[in-house]
Amino acid sequence: MEPLKIGIIGAGAIAQRNAREAVASGVARLAGVFDVNHKVARNMAKALSAPFYPTVESMLASPDVDTVLISVPHHLHRPLGVQAAQSGKHVMMEKPVANSLEEADAILDACKTNGVGLTVNYSFRFLPKIQKAKQLVEMGALGDITGIQILQHQYKDPGYWTGARSNSPDDWRASREKCGGGFLIMTTCHIIDYVHFITGLRTERIYSEYGTLCSPAEVEDIISIACKLENGAVGSLCASSIMRGVDQNEERISGTNGTMVLNEDGISLFSTRPVDGLKPGKVHRIKKFPDVSWTAEWVRDFATSLHEGREPAVSGRDAWDNLAFITSAYDSMEKGMAVQVPVLPSVTGAKER
Ligand SMILES: NC(=O)c1ccc[n+]([C@@H]2O[C@H](COP(=O)([O-])OP(=O)(O)OC[C@H]3O[C@@H](n4cnc5c(N)ncnc54)[C@H](O)[C@@H]3O)[C@@H](O)[C@H]2O)c1
């Protein structure tokens, strides 16, 4: 398999890890770096012995680049994703795919029309804990899913919103127009992705409340969502970036035959069925998982998918569905009512949605 020749677009905070892990994946080499902040791009290019490109056009015109890994503020996902696809480059996009479904449509369309691959960095799916949870659900440990509860609380200090944690400081995270939203689209989007992945279910209807209570931002720092899944299961999600002192990350998935709790300690599973060699009717704690680089796994899967001519594990459609959940949550609060989550019937665009 030929290695991917990856051009890095955006050399800010997360791009540091993305670039290193792309190299570590063993299926890619760094073919260049571009950032409007030339200093950070030059630094990365030097550190990773890759060429520096002074403009995005020069990178996209280069035959030495066949794939771009885009890690830039959200409002730039569409223009750069579309431009890369139109230049015949495969697109690896940081999450979320875009800020709106119309923007996401444009990216999916451009990739389809130009015959290039698209994946979005929902790579937590590759964590062994998440893979194990999905396997247990598929083995029937929970029976039919009846309920999902997600809790994600952290504390983001004011510097988070002004870019103080980045090597390329900018306050785009605080802007509704640039970021598309707050904690939900920025952070909780990963959990929404992997809970849908684990259960194989999509969310059908959403009602939400959110606010900006104590952050220097236009976007939400706390959100609460009630939802109904396609099989009738009922879910809730509470997330905030203003919980002081105690981080909390927990997903509880229950069904007709059991309950599974995922948190920092691993997986706790109760099942009335004998699955995976586990005694039924008892709570089992599954704590040990191999250490893997989820980002490198994501790169490896994308390279293999192109080689095998299949969809990547995290497809454009998956990312579109994820964004449909997020934008519906924002929509619901603005309308003051429950909303249906849109469905993408094909990747040919908004007209068919
Ligand atoms: N997967 C994860 O766990 C994870 C974690 C953090 C951030 N992210 C995502 O990564 C993306 C970037 O976030 P970040 O925290 O690295 O932001 P950042 O602000 O640290 O970096 C963004 C970079 O993009 C550059 N940039 C701006 N406009 C550009 C343009 N037109 N062309 C090229 N470069 C441009 C900036 O100069 C900056 O260096 C976002 O989509 C964010 O949601 C993902």
The ligand as an SDF file (V2000), in Angstrom:
LIG
                    3D

 44 48  0  0  0  0  0  0  0  0999 V2000
   -9.9650   15.7650   17.6930 N   0  0  0  0  0  0  0  0  0  0  0  0
   -9.8160   16.4560   18.8240 C   0  0  0  0  0  0  0  0  0  0  0  0
   -9.7910   15.8970   19.9180 O   0  0  0  0  0  0  0  0  0  0  0  0
   -9.6840   17.9510   18.7380 C   0  0  0  0  0  0  0  0  0  0  0  0
   -9.1760   18.6720   19.8200 C   0  0  0  0  0  0  0  0  0  0  0  0
   -9.0620   20.0690   19.6680 C   0  0  0  0  0  0  0  0  0  0  0  0
   -9.4570   20.7000   18.4990 C   0  0  0  0  0  0  0  0  0  0  0  0
   -9.9810   19.9500   17.4840 N   0  0  0  0  0  0  0  0  0  0  0  0
  -10.4380   20.5640   16.2240 C   0  0  0  0  0  0  0  0  0  0  0  0
   -9.2960   20.9560   15.4660 O   0  0  0  0  0  0  0  0  0  0  0  0
   -9.5920   22.1300   14.7160 C   0  0  0  0  0  0  0  0  0  0  0  0
   -8.5780   23.2030   15.0920 C   0  0  0  0  0  0  0  0  0  0  0  0
   -8.5890   23.3930   16.4870 O   0  0  0  0  0  0  0  0  0  0  0  0
   -7.2860   23.8670   17.2760 P   0  0  0  0  0  0  0  0  0  0  0  0
   -7.6060   23.6950   18.7220 O   0  0  0  0  0  0  0  0  0  0  0  0
   -6.0760   23.2010   16.7430 O   0  0  0  0  0  0  0  0  0  0  0  0
   -7.2820   25.4180   16.9030 O   0  0  0  0  0  0  0  0  0  0  0  0
   -6.0720   26.4490   16.9180 P   0  0  0  0  0  0  0  0  0  0  0  0
   -6.6820   27.8090   17.0080 O   0  0  0  0  0  0  0  0  0  0  0  0
   -5.0440   26.0680   17.9440 O   0  0  0  0  0  0  0  0  0  0  0  0
   -5.3960   26.2560   15.4780 O   0  0  0  0  0  0  0  0  0  0  0  0
   -6.0360   26.6280   14.2890 C   0  0  0  0  0  0  0  0  0  0  0  0
   -4.9760   26.9590   13.2610 C   0  0  0  0  0  0  0  0  0  0  0  0
   -5.6190   27.2040   12.0200 O   0  0  0  0  0  0  0  0  0  0  0  0
   -4.8840   28.2450   11.3910 C   0  0  0  0  0  0  0  0  0  0  0  0
   -5.6680   28.8480   10.3390 N   0  0  0  0  0  0  0  0  0  0  0  0
   -6.6310   29.8090   10.4150 C   0  0  0  0  0  0  0  0  0  0  0  0
   -7.1100   30.1110    9.2000 N   0  0  0  0  0  0  0  0  0  0  0  0
   -6.4350   29.3300    8.3210 C   0  0  0  0  0  0  0  0  0  0  0  0
   -6.4890   29.1780    6.9030 C   0  0  0  0  0  0  0  0  0  0  0  0
   -7.3610   29.8870    6.1480 N   0  0  0  0  0  0  0  0  0  0  0  0
   -5.6470   28.3020    6.3210 N   0  0  0  0  0  0  0  0  0  0  0  0
   -4.7700   27.5960    7.0580 C   0  0  0  0  0  0  0  0  0  0  0  0
   -4.6730   27.6940    8.4130 N   0  0  0  0  0  0  0  0  0  0  0  0
   -5.5120   28.5400    9.0330 C   0  0  0  0  0  0  0  0  0  0  0  0
   -4.5450   29.2070   12.5210 C   0  0  0  0  0  0  0  0  0  0  0  0
   -3.5140   30.0910   12.1700 O   0  0  0  0  0  0  0  0  0  0  0  0
   -4.1640   28.2100   13.6120 C   0  0  0  0  0  0  0  0  0  0  0  0
   -2.7770   27.9270   13.5760 O   0  0  0  0  0  0  0  0  0  0  0  0
  -11.0450   22.4650   15.0410 C   0  0  0  0  0  0  0  0  0  0  0  0
  -11.8710   21.8360   14.0940 O   0  0  0  0  0  0  0  0  0  0  0  0
  -11.2650   21.8220   16.4040 C   0  0  0  0  0  0  0  0  0  0  0  0
  -12.6060   21.5160   16.7050 O   0  0  0  0  0  0  0  0  0  0  0  0
  -10.0650   18.6040   17.5790 C   0  0  0  0  0  0  0  0  0  0  0  0
  1  2  1  0
  2  3  2  0
  2  4  1  0
  4  5  1  0
  4 44  2  0
  5  6  2  0
  6  7  1  0
  7  8  2  0
  8  9  1  0
  8 44  1  0
  9 10  1  0
  9 42  1  0
 10 11  1  0
 11 12  1  0
 11 40  1  0
 12 13  1  0
 13 14  1  0
 14 15  2  0
 14 16  1  0
 14 17  1  0
 17 18  1  0
 18 19  2  0
 18 20  1  0
 18 21  1  0
 21 22  1  0
 22 23  1  0
 23 24  1  0
 23 38  1  0
 24 25  1  0
 25 26  1  0
 25 36  1  0
 26 27  1  0
 26 35  1  0
 27 28  2  0
 28 29  1  0
 29 30  1  0
 29 35  2  0
 30 31  1  0
 30 32  2  0
 32 33  1  0
 33 34  2  0
 34 35  1  0
 36 37  1  0
 36 38  1  0
 38 39  1  0
 40 41  1  0
 40 42  1  0
 42 43  1  0
M  CHG  2   8   1  16  -1
M  END
$$$$
